[in-house]
Amino acid sequence: MKRLHEVIDVPCNLSEAFRFTSDFGRIEEWDPGVVASEKLTPGPVREGSQFKVVIKAGLGTSEMHYTILQYEPPHRVVLEGVGETVHALDDIRFSDINGRTQIDYMAELTLSGLAGKLEFLLDKALERVGKRAMTGLRRALTPLAQAPGESLRRDLLDRLVVPGALGFTRFGYEHRRKSWRPITERLEGRTAIVTGATSGLGRVVAGELAGLGAKVILIGRNQEKLNQAVEEICEDTGNGNLLIEQADLSVMAEVRDLAARLLDKEKELHILVNNAAVLPTERTMTPEGLETAFATDLLSPWLLTRLLIPRLKASAPARIINVSSGGMYLSGIDVDELQNSSGSYDGSRAYARAKRGLMVLTETWARELADSGVVVNAMHPGWADTPGVQDSLPAFHRVTRSVLRTPEQGADTIVWLAAATEAGQVSGKLWLDREPHLAAIFPGTGGSERQRQQLIDKLTRLAA
Ligand SMILES: NC(=O)c1ccc[n+]([C@@H]2O[C@H](COP(=O)([O-])OP(=O)(O)OC[C@H]3O[C@@H](n4cnc5c(N)ncnc54)[C@H](OP(=O)(O)O)[C@@H]3O)[C@@H](O)[C@H]2O)c1
């Protein structure tokens, strides 16, 4: 039997260190000796939770099955791992040292078969593997001081359009994720609002934020879908701190009612994800006489955010995340055409206009809220396979299906913007895959200060 013992000290709190390390479904994010990992049992991580862990073994890989034998948050977790030729017992203890966490990691490995016979030769190699794993864990649990900054190379690729668009596919996500630090922050005590939480990216974001411990308020227009989402998220994460607010966000009277209910019920609001949007195939009007894409994708997040900003400020630090789209690159600001009334209707154009407007709001609010403790960012999810894309862009979906991202991949940057320490340091940017990107690539599309002000004035008038 081989005993490994390492002690590390990490600059994060006990609860974050414990929760992250105990979840062996995420061990691939920190242990370089692991190729893939997955949680096999539903519900929160707890005693009895099981994980599949694929480890590097010589030139190939080998599968291990881990079970949590003892789960004593936030101080100790004991896991048993069983593989074809390895048996492991990992006893991990956590202690608080002035706000930092000491992790005392002991592993007993018993090798059988040929590996057992060669154990004396593998001695040093096993020690190296153990030390590399601890280095990975320390890195994962060390928050970055700041988010990535601008990069000339990235700006150039954005401007070259085709390479930029290739980055929207799952290949862009898979390439960029290699350099990421895992999200280890916990959101207990934080309240998050997610609009459009019944489908696609919004549904994933609601689940992920609940998994990180936040109280999540799911906003949607369909009560049945909302109930189902809450039921599933509660079962998946064990987080029962989930609330539902039904509202048709294309109707400003409902947006106002919604904001009033939220302000009445929630003394603190920390995260607002403006995610709900539509891309209609034909021009339709809301009961209030507004064009639907404009009302849902731009006027509604404008109004909801304006009404909630005082509470977000009072609850600071807080974050606003506007889900934009690469489609906005094709559009400038046209205040006279906000409702897409002239010429034949083009849903993609209406959508792009609204998303450009949302980017302008992001930059405007970021300036307005500088030094208030509220940061405002926009993001582009890339191209993700969601019900929205399937229904609104069937031809695009047919052609690109094999390269589309999963909803989880598309939603990743929203969750990162909501939770990661470093993402709380920046404001007013457009993000794709946790990197800032140009907000405008074609001349004139960013808009002048005058056009921006006209847009804000018009939204204020229309929302009233
Ligand atoms: N998927 C992509 O590739 C992609 C690319 C770029 C940007 N985006 C952006 O990502 C966000 C999410 O898109 P998605 O692909 O996940 O779309 P999706 O699957 O259609 O989800 C949209 C969500 O918004 C809700 N919603 C729509 N209209 C609403 C209204 N009037 N009132 C209340 N809720 C409403 C929908 O509710 P129902 O469930 O009732 O329909 C649904 O929950 C959008 O902002 C979209 O523009 C997506």
The ligand as an SDF file (V2000), in Angstrom:
LIG
                    3D

 48 52  0  0  0  0  0  0  0  0999 V2000
  -28.8570   30.0430  -28.4900 N   0  0  0  0  0  0  0  0  0  0  0  0
  -27.9970   30.8020  -29.1470 C   0  0  0  0  0  0  0  0  0  0  0  0
  -27.2250   30.3420  -29.9810 O   0  0  0  0  0  0  0  0  0  0  0  0
  -27.9300   32.2650  -28.8550 C   0  0  0  0  0  0  0  0  0  0  0  0
  -27.0180   33.0380  -29.5980 C   0  0  0  0  0  0  0  0  0  0  0  0
  -26.9340   34.3830  -29.3330 C   0  0  0  0  0  0  0  0  0  0  0  0
  -27.7010   34.9310  -28.3310 C   0  0  0  0  0  0  0  0  0  0  0  0
  -28.5810   34.1600  -27.6500 N   0  0  0  0  0  0  0  0  0  0  0  0
  -29.3770   34.8170  -26.6070 C   0  0  0  0  0  0  0  0  0  0  0  0
  -29.4480   33.9760  -25.4770 O   0  0  0  0  0  0  0  0  0  0  0  0
  -30.6730   34.1920  -24.7700 C   0  0  0  0  0  0  0  0  0  0  0  0
  -31.3760   32.8800  -24.5460 C   0  0  0  0  0  0  0  0  0  0  0  0
  -31.6680   32.3220  -25.8080 O   0  0  0  0  0  0  0  0  0  0  0  0
  -32.0320   30.7960  -25.9930 P   0  0  0  0  0  0  0  0  0  0  0  0
  -31.3460   30.3650  -27.2240 O   0  0  0  0  0  0  0  0  0  0  0  0
  -31.8410   30.0620  -24.7360 O   0  0  0  0  0  0  0  0  0  0  0  0
  -33.6010   30.9550  -26.3240 O   0  0  0  0  0  0  0  0  0  0  0  0
  -34.8690   30.1080  -25.8990 P   0  0  0  0  0  0  0  0  0  0  0  0
  -34.5460   28.6700  -25.8070 O   0  0  0  0  0  0  0  0  0  0  0  0
  -35.9510   30.5270  -26.8310 O   0  0  0  0  0  0  0  0  0  0  0  0
  -35.2210   30.6950  -24.4630 O   0  0  0  0  0  0  0  0  0  0  0  0
  -35.7340   31.9810  -24.3390 C   0  0  0  0  0  0  0  0  0  0  0  0
  -36.3770   32.1500  -22.9960 C   0  0  0  0  0  0  0  0  0  0  0  0
  -37.0050   33.4280  -22.9520 O   0  0  0  0  0  0  0  0  0  0  0  0
  -38.3750   33.2700  -22.5670 C   0  0  0  0  0  0  0  0  0  0  0  0
  -39.2210   34.3050  -23.1390 N   0  0  0  0  0  0  0  0  0  0  0  0
  -39.3730   34.6550  -24.4350 C   0  0  0  0  0  0  0  0  0  0  0  0
  -40.2860   35.6180  -24.5600 N   0  0  0  0  0  0  0  0  0  0  0  0
  -40.7310   35.8940  -23.3150 C   0  0  0  0  0  0  0  0  0  0  0  0
  -41.6970   36.7710  -22.7930 C   0  0  0  0  0  0  0  0  0  0  0  0
  -42.4180   37.5770  -23.5820 N   0  0  0  0  0  0  0  0  0  0  0  0
  -41.9020   36.7930  -21.4630 N   0  0  0  0  0  0  0  0  0  0  0  0
  -41.2120   35.9790  -20.6500 C   0  0  0  0  0  0  0  0  0  0  0  0
  -40.2890   35.0950  -21.0870 N   0  0  0  0  0  0  0  0  0  0  0  0
  -40.0590   35.0600  -22.4120 C   0  0  0  0  0  0  0  0  0  0  0  0
  -38.7350   31.9100  -23.1120 C   0  0  0  0  0  0  0  0  0  0  0  0
  -39.9190   31.4310  -22.4890 O   0  0  0  0  0  0  0  0  0  0  0  0
  -40.7360   30.1490  -23.0730 P   0  0  0  0  0  0  0  0  0  0  0  0
  -40.0300   28.9470  -22.4900 O   0  0  0  0  0  0  0  0  0  0  0  0
  -42.0900   30.3480  -22.5450 O   0  0  0  0  0  0  0  0  0  0  0  0
  -40.6280   30.2090  -24.5600 O   0  0  0  0  0  0  0  0  0  0  0  0
  -37.4910   31.1340  -22.7370 C   0  0  0  0  0  0  0  0  0  0  0  0
  -37.4870   30.8090  -21.3650 O   0  0  0  0  0  0  0  0  0  0  0  0
  -31.4450   35.1900  -25.6110 C   0  0  0  0  0  0  0  0  0  0  0  0
  -31.2220   36.4840  -25.1310 O   0  0  0  0  0  0  0  0  0  0  0  0
  -30.8320   35.0490  -26.9840 C   0  0  0  0  0  0  0  0  0  0  0  0
  -30.9610   36.2180  -27.7510 O   0  0  0  0  0  0  0  0  0  0  0  0
  -28.7200   32.8500  -27.8870 C   0  0  0  0  0  0  0  0  0  0  0  0
  1  2  1  0
  2  3  2  0
  2  4  1  0
  4  5  1  0
  4 48  2  0
  5  6  2  0
  6  7  1  0
  7  8  2  0
  8  9  1  0
  8 48  1  0
  9 10  1  0
  9 46  1  0
 10 11  1  0
 11 12  1  0
 11 44  1  0
 12 13  1  0
 13 14  1  0
 14 15  2  0
 14 16  1  0
 14 17  1  0
 17 18  1  0
 18 19  2  0
 18 20  1  0
 18 21  1  0
 21 22  1  0
 22 23  1  0
 23 24  1  0
 23 42  1  0
 24 25  1  0
 25 26  1  0
 25 36  1  0
 26 27  1  0
 26 35  1  0
 27 28  2  0
 28 29  1  0
 29 30  1  0
 29 35  2  0
 30 31  1  0
 30 32  2  0
 32 33  1  0
 33 34  2  0
 34 35  1  0
 36 37  1  0
 36 42  1  0
 37 38  1  0
 38 39  2  0
 38 40  1  0
 38 41  1  0
 42 43  1  0
 44 45  1  0
 44 46  1  0
 46 47  1  0
M  CHG  2   8   1  16  -1
M  END
$$$$
